[in-house]
Each structure stands twice: as C-alpha cells, then as structure tokens.
C-alpha cells in the first residue's frame, strides 16, 4: 500500500485529512506547527489514534511519518 493510499483510507474512515491530523496533533500537544515534538514517541501517536479513531498500527505509523516530515501527502 502506498503512503497516499494510507492517507486516503484514514480520510475515508475518520473524515480527517493530513492537514486536519496535523492540527489535531498540535491541539493534543504532540506537535507544534504540524511538526512532531522531539519528546513524542511513535507509541504515543499510535495510542492516540487507536483511542480516538480506532486506527491500527500501520495507519497510525503513516500519521507519525507525516508528523515527523519523513513522508508527505502524494508520496
């Protein structure tokens, strides 16, 4: 599955696109300006997305990659 396919599935399941997820992570204190804070670990993002959106590990890791800047929409 491509990175963009993960993002598309997340949007279909949750109604939240990449920009929305970045804003939500900022609001939760995990990131600032859409960039993950250095103190935040992948497990915290996985727990948050599982609890709030029932996302699995792979989809949560896609959001983590988005927040770290390792991947961008369209990749």
mmCIF file of the N, C-alpha and C atoms, coordinates in Angstrom:
data_MODEL
# 
_entry.id   MODEL 
# 
loop_
_atom_site.group_PDB 
_atom_site.id 
_atom_site.type_symbol 
_atom_site.label_atom_id 
_atom_site.label_alt_id 
_atom_site.label_comp_id 
_atom_site.label_asym_id 
_atom_site.label_entity_id 
_atom_site.label_seq_id 
_atom_site.pdbx_PDB_ins_code 
_atom_site.Cartn_x 
_atom_site.Cartn_y 
_atom_site.Cartn_z 
_atom_site.occupancy 
_atom_site.B_iso_or_equiv 
_atom_site.pdbx_formal_charge 
_atom_site.auth_seq_id 
_atom_site.auth_comp_id 
_atom_site.auth_asym_id 
_atom_site.auth_atom_id 
_atom_site.pdbx_PDB_model_num 
ATOM 1   N N  . UNK A 1 1  ? 0.854   -1.177 0.000  1.00 0.00 ? 1  UNK A N  1 
ATOM 2   C CA . UNK A 1 1  ? 0.000   0.000  0.000  1.00 0.00 ? 1  UNK A CA 1 
ATOM 3   C C  . UNK A 1 1  ? 0.899   1.238  0.000  1.00 0.00 ? 1  UNK A C  1 
ATOM 4   N N  . UNK A 1 2  ? 0.600   2.191  -0.862 1.00 0.00 ? 2  UNK A N  1 
ATOM 5   C CA . UNK A 1 2  ? 1.388   3.418  -0.920 1.00 0.00 ? 2  UNK A CA 1 
ATOM 6   C C  . UNK A 1 2  ? 1.042   4.319  0.265  1.00 0.00 ? 2  UNK A C  1 
ATOM 7   N N  . UNK A 1 3  ? 1.931   5.248  0.525  1.00 0.00 ? 3  UNK A N  1 
ATOM 8   C CA . UNK A 1 3  ? 1.702   6.194  1.615  1.00 0.00 ? 3  UNK A CA 1 
ATOM 9   C C  . UNK A 1 3  ? 0.402   6.960  1.385  1.00 0.00 ? 3  UNK A C  1 
ATOM 10  N N  . UNK A 1 4  ? 0.194   7.414  0.149  1.00 0.00 ? 4  UNK A N  1 
ATOM 11  C CA . UNK A 1 4  ? -1.025  8.154  -0.158 1.00 0.00 ? 4  UNK A CA 1 
ATOM 12  C C  . UNK A 1 4  ? -2.263  7.288  0.055  1.00 0.00 ? 4  UNK A C  1 
ATOM 13  N N  . UNK A 1 5  ? -2.167  6.007  -0.235 1.00 0.00 ? 5  UNK A N  1 
ATOM 14  C CA . UNK A 1 5  ? -3.301  5.103  0.000  1.00 0.00 ? 5  UNK A CA 1 
ATOM 15  C C  . UNK A 1 5  ? -3.636  5.020  1.489  1.00 0.00 ? 5  UNK A C  1 
ATOM 16  N N  . UNK A 1 6  ? -2.602  5.005  2.326  1.00 0.00 ? 6  UNK A N  1 
ATOM 17  C CA . UNK A 1 6  ? -2.850  5.038  3.774  1.00 0.00 ? 6  UNK A CA 1 
ATOM 18  C C  . UNK A 1 6  ? -3.609  6.306  4.148  1.00 0.00 ? 6  UNK A C  1 
ATOM 19  N N  . UNK A 1 7  ? -3.149  7.453  3.648  1.00 0.00 ? 7  UNK A N  1 
ATOM 20  C CA . UNK A 1 7  ? -3.813  8.715  3.969  1.00 0.00 ? 7  UNK A CA 1 
ATOM 21  C C  . UNK A 1 7  ? -5.243  8.746  3.458  1.00 0.00 ? 7  UNK A C  1 
ATOM 22  N N  . UNK A 1 8  ? -5.467  8.200  2.274  1.00 0.00 ? 8  UNK A N  1 
ATOM 23  C CA . UNK A 1 8  ? -6.823  8.148  1.714  1.00 0.00 ? 8  UNK A CA 1 
ATOM 24  C C  . UNK A 1 8  ? -7.743  7.283  2.577  1.00 0.00 ? 8  UNK A C  1 
ATOM 25  N N  . UNK A 1 9  ? -7.238  6.146  3.030  1.00 0.00 ? 9  UNK A N  1 
ATOM 26  C CA . UNK A 1 9  ? -8.028  5.257  3.885  1.00 0.00 ? 9  UNK A CA 1 
ATOM 27  C C  . UNK A 1 9  ? -8.346  5.930  5.217  1.00 0.00 ? 9  UNK A C  1 
ATOM 28  N N  . UNK A 1 10 ? -7.366  6.623  5.780  1.00 0.00 ? 10 UNK A N  1 
ATOM 29  C CA . UNK A 1 10 ? -7.585  7.347  7.037  1.00 0.00 ? 10 UNK A CA 1 
ATOM 30  C C  . UNK A 1 10 ? -8.668  8.403  6.845  1.00 0.00 ? 10 UNK A C  1 
ATOM 31  N N  . UNK A 1 11 ? -8.602  9.144  5.746  1.00 0.00 ? 11 UNK A N  1 
ATOM 32  C CA . UNK A 1 11 ? -9.603  10.182 5.457  1.00 0.00 ? 11 UNK A CA 1 
ATOM 33  C C  . UNK A 1 11 ? -10.990 9.554  5.316  1.00 0.00 ? 11 UNK A C  1 
ATOM 34  N N  . UNK A 1 12 ? -11.086 8.442  4.612  1.00 0.00 ? 12 UNK A N  1 
ATOM 35  C CA . UNK A 1 12 ? -12.375 7.768  4.436  1.00 0.00 ? 12 UNK A CA 1 
ATOM 36  C C  . UNK A 1 12 ? -12.933 7.261  5.756  1.00 0.00 ? 12 UNK A C  1 
ATOM 37  N N  . UNK A 1 13 ? -12.059 6.754  6.616  1.00 0.00 ? 13 UNK A N  1 
ATOM 38  C CA . UNK A 1 13 ? -12.504 6.176  7.883  1.00 0.00 ? 13 UNK A CA 1 
ATOM 39  C C  . UNK A 1 13 ? -12.837 7.234  8.934  1.00 0.00 ? 13 UNK A C  1 
ATOM 40  N N  . UNK A 1 14 ? -12.023 8.300  8.981  1.00 0.00 ? 14 UNK A N  1 
ATOM 41  C CA . UNK A 1 14 ? -12.147 9.269  10.073 1.00 0.00 ? 14 UNK A CA 1 
ATOM 42  C C  . UNK A 1 14 ? -12.707 10.622 9.649  1.00 0.00 ? 14 UNK A C  1 
ATOM 43  N N  . UNK A 1 15 ? -12.642 10.901 8.352  1.00 0.00 ? 15 UNK A N  1 
ATOM 44  C CA . UNK A 1 15 ? -13.034 12.222 7.881  1.00 0.00 ? 15 UNK A CA 1 
ATOM 45  C C  . UNK A 1 15 ? -11.934 13.251 8.049  1.00 0.00 ? 15 UNK A C  1 
ATOM 46  N N  . UNK A 1 16 ? -10.747 12.819 8.493  1.00 0.00 ? 16 UNK A N  1 
ATOM 47  C CA . UNK A 1 16 ? -9.635  13.722 8.760  1.00 0.00 ? 16 UNK A CA 1 
ATOM 48  C C  . UNK A 1 16 ? -8.551  13.556 7.690  1.00 0.00 ? 16 UNK A C  1 
ATOM 49  N N  . UNK A 1 17 ? -8.228  14.640 7.006  1.00 0.00 ? 17 UNK A N  1 
ATOM 50  C CA . UNK A 1 17 ? -7.148  14.632 6.032  1.00 0.00 ? 17 UNK A CA 1 
ATOM 51  C C  . UNK A 1 17 ? -5.820  14.956 6.700  1.00 0.00 ? 17 UNK A C  1 
ATOM 52  N N  . UNK A 1 18 ? -4.739  14.973 5.942  1.00 0.00 ? 18 UNK A N  1 
ATOM 53  C CA . UNK A 1 18 ? -3.414  15.237 6.511  1.00 0.00 ? 18 UNK A CA 1 
ATOM 54  C C  . UNK A 1 18 ? -3.333  16.553 7.297  1.00 0.00 ? 18 UNK A C  1 
ATOM 55  N N  . UNK A 1 19 ? -3.868  17.632 6.734  1.00 0.00 ? 19 UNK A N  1 
ATOM 56  C CA . UNK A 1 19 ? -3.820  18.921 7.422  1.00 0.00 ? 19 UNK A CA 1 
ATOM 57  C C  . UNK A 1 19 ? -4.623  18.877 8.720  1.00 0.00 ? 19 UNK A C  1 
ATOM 58  N N  . UNK A 1 20 ? -5.760  18.198 8.680  1.00 0.00 ? 20 UNK A N  1 
ATOM 59  C CA . UNK A 1 20 ? -6.584  18.051 9.881  1.00 0.00 ? 20 UNK A CA 1 
ATOM 60  C C  . UNK A 1 20 ? -5.823  17.294 10.965 1.00 0.00 ? 20 UNK A C  1 
ATOM 61  N N  . UNK A 1 21 ? -5.168  16.213 10.572 1.00 0.00 ? 21 UNK A N  1 
ATOM 62  C CA . UNK A 1 21 ? -4.422  15.399 11.534 1.00 0.00 ? 21 UNK A CA 1 
ATOM 63  C C  . UNK A 1 21 ? -3.275  16.181 12.147 1.00 0.00 ? 21 UNK A C  1 
ATOM 64  N N  . UNK A 1 22 ? -2.638  17.023 11.348 1.00 0.00 ? 22 UNK A N  1 
ATOM 65  C CA . UNK A 1 22 ? -1.556  17.851 11.866 1.00 0.00 ? 22 UNK A CA 1 
ATOM 66  C C  . UNK A 1 22 ? -2.092  18.858 12.879 1.00 0.00 ? 22 UNK A C  1 
ATOM 67  N N  . UNK A 1 23 ? -3.225  19.455 12.597 1.00 0.00 ? 23 UNK A N  1 
ATOM 68  C CA . UNK A 1 23 ? -3.838  20.398 13.544 1.00 0.00 ? 23 UNK A CA 1 
ATOM 69  C C  . UNK A 1 23 ? -4.272  19.682 14.825 1.00 0.00 ? 23 UNK A C  1 
ATOM 70  N N  . UNK A 1 24 ? -4.846  18.502 14.672 1.00 0.00 ? 24 UNK A N  1 
ATOM 71  C CA . UNK A 1 24 ? -5.267  17.733 15.847 1.00 0.00 ? 24 UNK A CA 1 
ATOM 72  C C  . UNK A 1 24 ? -4.075  17.344 16.714 1.00 0.00 ? 24 UNK A C  1 
ATOM 73  N N  . UNK A 1 25 ? -2.969  16.960 16.091 1.00 0.00 ? 25 UNK A N  1 
ATOM 74  C CA . UNK A 1 25 ? -1.756  16.613 16.843 1.00 0.00 ? 25 UNK A CA 1 
ATOM 75  C C  . UNK A 1 25 ? -1.224  17.834 17.586 1.00 0.00 ? 25 UNK A C  1 
ATOM 76  N N  . UNK A 1 26 ? -1.304  19.008 16.951 1.00 0.00 ? 26 UNK A N  1 
ATOM 77  C CA . UNK A 1 26 ? -0.909  20.245 17.634 1.00 0.00 ? 26 UNK A CA 1 
ATOM 78  C C  . UNK A 1 26 ? -1.792  20.478 18.856 1.00 0.00 ? 26 UNK A C  1 
ATOM 79  N N  . UNK A 1 27 ? -3.110  20.325 18.674 1.00 0.00 ? 27 UNK A N  1 
ATOM 80  C CA . UNK A 1 27 ? -4.058  20.550 19.766 1.00 0.00 ? 27 UNK A CA 1 
ATOM 81  C C  . UNK A 1 27 ? -3.835  19.579 20.921 1.00 0.00 ? 27 UNK A C  1 
ATOM 82  N N  . UNK A 1 28 ? -3.403  18.358 20.610 1.00 0.00 ? 28 UNK A N  1 
ATOM 83  C CA . UNK A 1 28 ? -3.127  17.346 21.644 1.00 0.00 ? 28 UNK A CA 1 
ATOM 84  C C  . UNK A 1 28 ? -1.775  17.573 22.320 1.00 0.00 ? 28 UNK A C  1 
ATOM 85  N N  . UNK A 1 29 ? -0.965  18.473 21.753 1.00 0.00 ? 29 UNK A N  1 
ATOM 86  C CA . UNK A 1 29 ? 0.345   18.748 22.328 1.00 0.00 ? 29 UNK A CA 1 
ATOM 87  C C  . UNK A 1 29 ? 1.446   17.824 21.832 1.00 0.00 ? 29 UNK A C  1 
ATOM 88  N N  . UNK A 1 30 ? 1.150   17.027 20.806 1.00 0.00 ? 30 UNK A N  1 
ATOM 89  C CA . UNK A 1 30 ? 2.148   16.116 20.250 1.00 0.00 ? 30 UNK A CA 1 
ATOM 90  C C  . UNK A 1 30 ? 3.084   16.820 19.269 1.00 0.00 ? 30 UNK A C  1 
ATOM 91  N N  . UNK A 1 31 ? 2.601   17.893 18.684 1.00 0.00 ? 31 UNK A N  1 
ATOM 92  C CA . UNK A 1 31 ? 3.378   18.594 17.668 1.00 0.00 ? 31 UNK A CA 1 
ATOM 93  C C  . UNK A 1 31 ? 3.161   20.088 17.819 1.00 0.00 ? 31 UNK A C  1 
ATOM 94  N N  . UNK A 1 32 ? 3.973   20.819 17.080 1.00 0.00 ? 32 UNK A N  1 
ATOM 95  C CA . UNK A 1 32 ? 3.860   22.269 17.049 1.00 0.00 ? 32 UNK A CA 1 
ATOM 96  C C  . UNK A 1 32 ? 4.030   22.698 15.601 1.00 0.00 ? 32 UNK A C  1 
ATOM 97  N N  . UNK A 1 33 ? 3.047   23.387 15.072 1.00 0.00 ? 33 UNK A N  1 
ATOM 98  C CA . UNK A 1 33 ? 3.096   23.780 13.666 1.00 0.00 ? 33 UNK A CA 1 
ATOM 99  C C  . UNK A 1 33 ? 3.111   22.588 12.730 1.00 0.00 ? 33 UNK A C  1 
ATOM 100 N N  . UNK A 1 34 ? 2.509   21.476 13.171 1.00 0.00 ? 34 UNK A N  1 
ATOM 101 C CA . UNK A 1 34 ? 2.447   20.276 12.358 1.00 0.00 ? 34 UNK A CA 1 
ATOM 102 C C  . UNK A 1 34 ? 3.705   19.429 12.388 1.00 0.00 ? 34 UNK A C  1 
ATOM 103 N N  . UNK A 1 35 ? 4.688   19.821 13.190 1.00 0.00 ? 35 UNK A N  1 
ATOM 104 C CA . UNK A 1 35 ? 5.944   19.066 13.309 1.00 0.00 ? 35 UNK A CA 1 
ATOM 105 C C  . UNK A 1 35 ? 5.993   18.396 14.677 1.00 0.00 ? 35 UNK A C  1 
ATOM 106 N N  . UNK A 1 36 ? 6.250   17.117 14.681 1.00 0.00 ? 36 UNK A N  1 
ATOM 107 C CA . UNK A 1 36 ? 6.289   16.327 15.907 1.00 0.00 ? 36 UNK A CA 1 
ATOM 108 C C  . UNK A 1 36 ? 7.337   16.872 16.868 1.00 0.00 ? 36 UNK A C  1 
ATOM 109 N N  . UNK A 1 37 ? 6.975   16.986 18.135 1.00 0.00 ? 37 UNK A N  1 
ATOM 110 C CA . UNK A 1 37 ? 7.934   17.402 19.156 1.00 0.00 ? 37 UNK A CA 1 
ATOM 111 C C  . UNK A 1 37 ? 8.926   16.271 19.395 1.00 0.00 ? 37 UNK A C  1 
ATOM 112 N N  . UNK A 1 38 ? 10.166  16.635 19.676 1.00 0.00 ? 38 UNK A N  1 
ATOM 113 C CA . UNK A 1 38 ? 11.243  15.649 19.849 1.00 0.00 ? 38 UNK A CA 1 
ATOM 114 C C  . UNK A 1 38 ? 10.958  14.659 20.971 1.00 0.00 ? 38 UNK A C  1 
ATOM 115 N N  . UNK A 1 39 ? 10.216  15.078 21.968 1.00 0.00 ? 39 UNK A N  1 
ATOM 116 C CA . UNK A 1 39 ? 9.941   14.217 23.122 1.00 0.00 ? 39 UNK A CA 1 
ATOM 117 C C  . UNK A 1 39 ? 8.825   13.205 22.876 1.00 0.00 ? 39 UNK A C  1 
ATOM 118 N N  . UNK A 1 40 ? 8.114   13.345 21.778 1.00 0.00 ? 40 UNK A N  1 
ATOM 119 C CA . UNK A 1 40 ? 6.968   12.472 21.490 1.00 0.00 ? 40 UNK A CA 1 
ATOM 120 C C  . UNK A 1 40 ? 7.437   11.231 20.737 1.00 0.00 ? 40 UNK A C  1 
ATOM 121 N N  . UNK A 1 41 ? 7.018   10.089 21.216 1.00 0.00 ? 41 UNK A N  1 
ATOM 122 C CA . UNK A 1 41 ? 7.387   8.803  20.626 1.00 0.00 ? 41 UNK A CA 1 
ATOM 123 C C  . UNK A 1 41 ? 6.238   8.261  19.763 1.00 0.00 ? 41 UNK A C  1 
ATOM 124 N N  . UNK A 1 42 ? 6.588   7.373  18.864 1.00 0.00 ? 42 UNK A N  1 
ATOM 125 C CA . UNK A 1 42 ? 5.599   6.774  17.967 1.00 0.00 ? 42 UNK A CA 1 
ATOM 126 C C  . UNK A 1 42 ? 4.458   6.118  18.736 1.00 0.00 ? 42 UNK A C  1 
ATOM 127 N N  . UNK A 1 43 ? 4.782   5.457  19.843 1.00 0.00 ? 43 UNK A N  1 
ATOM 128 C CA . UNK A 1 43 ? 3.759   4.780  20.639 1.00 0.00 ? 43 UNK A CA 1 
ATOM 129 C C  . UNK A 1 43 ? 2.667   5.711  21.128 1.00 0.00 ? 43 UNK A C  1 
ATOM 130 N N  . UNK A 1 44 ? 3.022   6.949  21.426 1.00 0.00 ? 44 UNK A N  1 
ATOM 131 C CA . UNK A 1 44 ? 2.026   7.917  21.878 1.00 0.00 ? 44 UNK A CA 1 
ATOM 132 C C  . UNK A 1 44 ? 1.044   8.257  20.748 1.00 0.00 ? 44 UNK A C  1 
ATOM 133 N N  . UNK A 1 45 ? 1.564   8.379  19.545 1.00 0.00 ? 45 UNK A N  1 
ATOM 134 C CA . UNK A 1 45 ? 0.706   8.678  18.395 1.00 0.00 ? 45 UNK A CA 1 
ATOM 135 C C  . UNK A 1 45 ? -0.190  7.479  18.103 1.00 0.00 ? 45 UNK A C  1 
ATOM 136 N N  . UNK A 1 46 ? 0.364   6.292  18.176 1.00 0.00 ? 46 UNK A N  1 
ATOM 137 C CA . UNK A 1 46 ? -0.415  5.075  17.957 1.00 0.00 ? 46 UNK A CA 1 
ATOM 138 C C  . UNK A 1 46 ? -1.546  4.969  18.976 1.00 0.00 ? 46 UNK A C  1 
ATOM 139 N N  . UNK A 1 47 ? -1.245  5.193  20.252 1.00 0.00 ? 47 UNK A N  1 
ATOM 140 C CA . UNK A 1 47 ? -2.274  5.128  21.308 1.00 0.00 ? 47 UNK A CA 1 
ATOM 141 C C  . UNK A 1 47 ? -3.375  6.148  21.066 1.00 0.00 ? 47 UNK A C  1 
ATOM 142 N N  . UNK A 1 48 ? -3.003  7.378  20.736 1.00 0.00 ? 48 UNK A N  1 
ATOM 143 C CA . UNK A 1 48 ? -3.970  8.449  20.484 1.00 0.00 ? 48 UNK A CA 1 
ATOM 144 C C  . UNK A 1 48 ? -4.908  8.084  19.334 1.00 0.00 ? 48 UNK A C  1 
ATOM 145 N N  . UNK A 1 49 ? -4.339  7.663  18.212 1.00 0.00 ? 49 UNK A N  1 
ATOM 146 C CA . UNK A 1 49 ? -5.160  7.383  17.039 1.00 0.00 ? 49 UNK A CA 1 
ATOM 147 C C  . UNK A 1 49 ? -6.009  6.125  17.211 1.00 0.00 ? 49 UNK A C  1 
ATOM 148 N N  . UNK A 1 50 ? -5.526  5.170  17.976 1.00 0.00 ? 50 UNK A N  1 
ATOM 149 C CA . UNK A 1 50 ? -6.318  3.974  18.283 1.00 0.00 ? 50 UNK A CA 1 
ATOM 150 C C  . UNK A 1 50 ? -7.509  4.364  19.153 1.00 0.00 ? 50 UNK A C  1 
ATOM 151 N N  . UNK A 1 51 ? -7.244  5.142  20.186 1.00 0.00 ? 51 UNK A N  1 
ATOM 152 C CA . UNK A 1 51 ? -8.303  5.531  21.128 1.00 0.00 ? 51 UNK A CA 1 
ATOM 153 C C  . UNK A 1 51 ? -9.345  6.450  20.491 1.00 0.00 ? 51 UNK A C  1 
ATOM 154 N N  . UNK A 1 52 ? -8.911  7.437  19.745 1.00 0.00 ? 52 UNK A N  1 
ATOM 155 C CA . UNK A 1 52 ? -9.829  8.438  19.216 1.00 0.00 ? 52 UNK A CA 1 
ATOM 156 C C  . UNK A 1 52 ? -10.447 8.064  17.866 1.00 0.00 ? 52 UNK A C  1 
ATOM 157 N N  . UNK A 1 53 ? -9.724  7.269  17.055 1.00 0.00 ? 53 UNK A N  1 
ATOM 158 C CA . UNK A 1 53 ? -10.191 6.997  15.695 1.00 0.00 ? 53 UNK A CA 1 
ATOM 159 C C  . UNK A 1 53 ? -10.196 5.524  15.320 1.00 0.00 ? 53 UNK A C  1 
ATOM 160 N N  . UNK A 1 54 ? -9.826  4.655  16.238 1.00 0.00 ? 54 UNK A N  1 
ATOM 161 C CA . UNK A 1 54 ? -9.772  3.213  16.004 1.00 0.00 ? 54 UNK A CA 1 
ATOM 162 C C  . UNK A 1 54 ? -8.879  2.859  14.808 1.00 0.00 ? 54 UNK A C  1 
ATOM 163 N N  . UNK A 1 55 ? -7.768  3.593  14.671 1.00 0.00 ? 55 UNK A N  1 
ATOM 164 C CA . UNK A 1 55 ? -6.811  3.291  13.610 1.00 0.00 ? 55 UNK A CA 1 
ATOM 165 C C  . UNK A 1 55 ? -5.830  2.236  14.088 1.00 0.00 ? 55 UNK A C  1 
ATOM 166 N N  . UNK A 1 56 ? -5.404  1.382  13.187 1.00 0.00 ? 56 UNK A N  1 
ATOM 167 C CA . UNK A 1 56 ? -4.430  0.351  13.510 1.00 0.00 ? 56 UNK A CA 1 
ATOM 168 C C  . UNK A 1 56 ? -3.009  0.879  13.458 1.00 0.00 ? 56 UNK A C  1 
ATOM 169 N N  . UNK A 1 57 ? -2.079  -0.023 13.696 1.00 0.00 ? 57 UNK A N  1 
ATOM 170 C CA . UNK A 1 57 ? -0.670  0.321  13.775 1.00 0.00 ? 57 UNK A CA 1 
ATOM 171 C C  . UNK A 1 57 ? -0.136  0.941  12.476 1.00 0.00 ? 57 UNK A C  1 
ATOM 172 N N  . UNK A 1 58 ? -0.391  0.308  11.358 1.00 0.00 ? 58 UNK A N  1 
ATOM 173 C CA . UNK A 1 58 ? 0.138   0.790  10.078 1.00 0.00 ? 58 UNK A CA 1 
ATOM 174 C C  . UNK A 1 58 ? -0.370  2.173  9.716  1.00 0.00 ? 58 UNK A C  1 
ATOM 175 N N  . UNK A 1 59 ? -1.656  2.401  9.883  1.00 0.00 ? 59 UNK A N  1 
ATOM 176 C CA . UNK A 1 59 ? -2.218  3.708  9.561  1.00 0.00 ? 59 UNK A CA 1 
ATOM 177 C C  . UNK A 1 59 ? -1.720  4.768  10.538 1.00 0.00 ? 59 UNK A C  1 
ATOM 178 N N  . UNK A 1 60 ? -1.572  4.398  11.793 1.00 0.00 ? 60 UNK A N  1 
ATOM 179 C CA . UNK A 1 60 ? -1.035  5.333  12.781 1.00 0.00 ? 60 UNK A CA 1 
ATOM 180 C C  . UNK A 1 60 ? 0.414   5.687  12.472 1.00 0.00 ? 60 UNK A C  1 
ATOM 181 N N  . UNK A 1 61 ? 1.177   4.709  12.013 1.00 0.00 ? 61 UNK A N  1 
ATOM 182 C CA . UNK A 1 61 ? 2.571   4.981  11.651 1.00 0.00 ? 61 UNK A CA 1 
ATOM 183 C C  . UNK A 1 61 ? 2.658   5.892  10.427 1.00 0.00 ? 61 UNK A C  1 
ATOM 184 N N  . UNK A 1 62 ? 1.671   5.837  9.559  1.00 0.00 ? 62 UNK A N  1 
ATOM 185 C CA . UNK A 1 62 ? 1.631   6.768  8.427  1.00 0.00 ? 62 UNK A CA 1 
ATOM 186 C C  . UNK A 1 62 ? 1.455   8.198  8.944  1.00 0.00 ? 62 UNK A C  1 
ATOM 187 N N  . UNK A 1 63 ? 0.603   8.376  9.931  1.00 0.00 ? 63 UNK A N  1 
ATOM 188 C CA . UNK A 1 63 ? 0.419   9.702  10.525 1.00 0.00 ? 63 UNK A CA 1 
ATOM 189 C C  . UNK A 1 63 ? 1.705   10.136 11.226 1.00 0.00 ? 63 UNK A C  1 
ATOM 190 N N  . UNK A 1 64 ? 2.348   9.212  11.906 1.00 0.00 ? 64 UNK A N  1 
ATOM 191 C CA . UNK A 1 64 ? 3.628   9.513  12.558 1.00 0.00 ? 64 UNK A CA 1 
ATOM 192 C C  . UNK A 1 64 ? 4.653   9.974  11.519 1.00 0.00 ? 64 UNK A C  1 
ATOM 193 N N  . UNK A 1 65 ? 4.736   9.295  10.396 1.00 0.00 ? 65 UNK A N  1 
ATOM 194 C CA . UNK A 1 65 ? 5.662   9.684  9.325  1.00 0.00 ? 65 UNK A CA 1 
ATOM 195 C C  . UNK A 1 65 ? 5.322   11.071 8.788  1.00 0.00 ? 65 UNK A C  1 
ATOM 196 N N  . UNK A 1 66 ? 4.051   11.367 8.692  1.00 0.00 ? 66 UNK A N  1 
ATOM 197 C CA . UNK A 1 66 ? 3.600   12.683 8.264  1.00 0.00 ? 66 UNK A CA 1 
ATOM 198 C C  . UNK A 1 66 ? 4.069   13.748 9.244  1.00 0.00 ? 66 UNK A C  1 
ATOM 199 N N  . UNK A 1 67 ? 3.883   13.484 10.536 1.00 0.00 ? 67 UNK A N  1 
ATOM 200 C CA . UNK A 1 67 ? 4.240   14.457 11.569 1.00 0.00 ? 67 UNK A CA 1 
ATOM 201 C C  . UNK A 1 67 ? 5.750   14.645 11.704 1.00 0.00 ? 67 UNK A C  1 
ATOM 202 N N  . UNK A 1 68 ? 6.521   13.596 11.429 1.00 0.00 ? 68 UNK A N  1 
ATOM 203 C CA . UNK A 1 68 ? 7.970   13.725 11.518 1.00 0.00 ? 68 UNK A CA 1 
ATOM 204 C C  . UNK A 1 68 ? 8.545   14.405 10.284 1.00 0.00 ? 68 UNK A C  1 
ATOM 205 N N  . UNK A 1 69 ? 7.754   14.490 9.226  1.00 0.00 ? 69 UNK A N  1 
ATOM 206 C CA . UNK A 1 69 ? 8.222   15.099 7.985  1.00 0.00 ? 69 UNK A CA 1 
ATOM 207 C C  . UNK A 1 69 ? 8.943   14.109 7.078  1.00 0.00 ? 69 UNK A C  1 
ATOM 208 N N  . UNK A 1 70 ? 8.966   12.837 7.467  1.00 0.00 ? 70 UNK A N  1 
ATOM 209 C CA . UNK A 1 70 ? 9.621   11.831 6.641  1.00 0.00 ? 70 UNK A CA 1 
ATOM 210 C C  . UNK A 1 70 ? 8.846   11.538 5.364  1.00 0.00 ? 70 UNK A C  1 
ATOM 211 N N  . UNK A 1 71 ? 7.541   11.739 5.417  1.00 0.00 ? 71 UNK A N  1 
ATOM 212 C CA . UNK A 1 71 ? 6.674   11.500 4.252  1.00 0.00 ? 71 UNK A CA 1 
ATOM 213 C C  . UNK A 1 71 ? 5.735   12.688 4.111  1.00 0.00 ? 71 UNK A C  1 
ATOM 214 N N  . UNK A 1 72 ? 5.284   12.915 2.887  1.00 0.00 ? 72 UNK A N  1 
ATOM 215 C CA . UNK A 1 72 ? 4.354   13.999 2.591  1.00 0.00 ? 72 UNK A CA 1 
ATOM 216 C C  . UNK A 1 72 ? 3.190   13.449 1.778  1.00 0.00 ? 72 UNK A C  1 
ATOM 217 N N  . UNK A 1 73 ? 2.023   14.084 1.854  1.00 0.00 ? 73 UNK A N  1 
ATOM 218 C CA . UNK A 1 73 ? 0.912   13.642 1.018  1.00 0.00 ? 73 UNK A CA 1 
ATOM 219 C C  . UNK A 1 73 ? 1.345   13.591 -0.440 1.00 0.00 ? 73 UNK A C  1 
ATOM 220 N N  . UNK A 1 74 ? 0.920   12.562 -1.127 1.00 0.00 ? 74 UNK A N  1 
ATOM 221 C CA . UNK A 1 74 ? 1.290   12.390 -2.525 1.00 0.00 ? 74 UNK A CA 1 
ATOM 222 C C  . UNK A 1 74 ? 2.472   11.448 -2.718 1.00 0.00 ? 74 UNK A C  1 
ATOM 223 N N  . UNK A 1 75 ? 3.167   11.106 -1.607 1.00 0.00 ? 75 UNK A N  1 
ATOM 224 C CA . UNK A 1 75 ? 4.302   10.161 -1.684 1.00 0.00 ? 75 UNK A CA 1 
ATOM 225 C C  . UNK A 1 75 ? 3.812   8.770  -2.001 1.00 0.00 ? 75 UNK A C  1 
# 
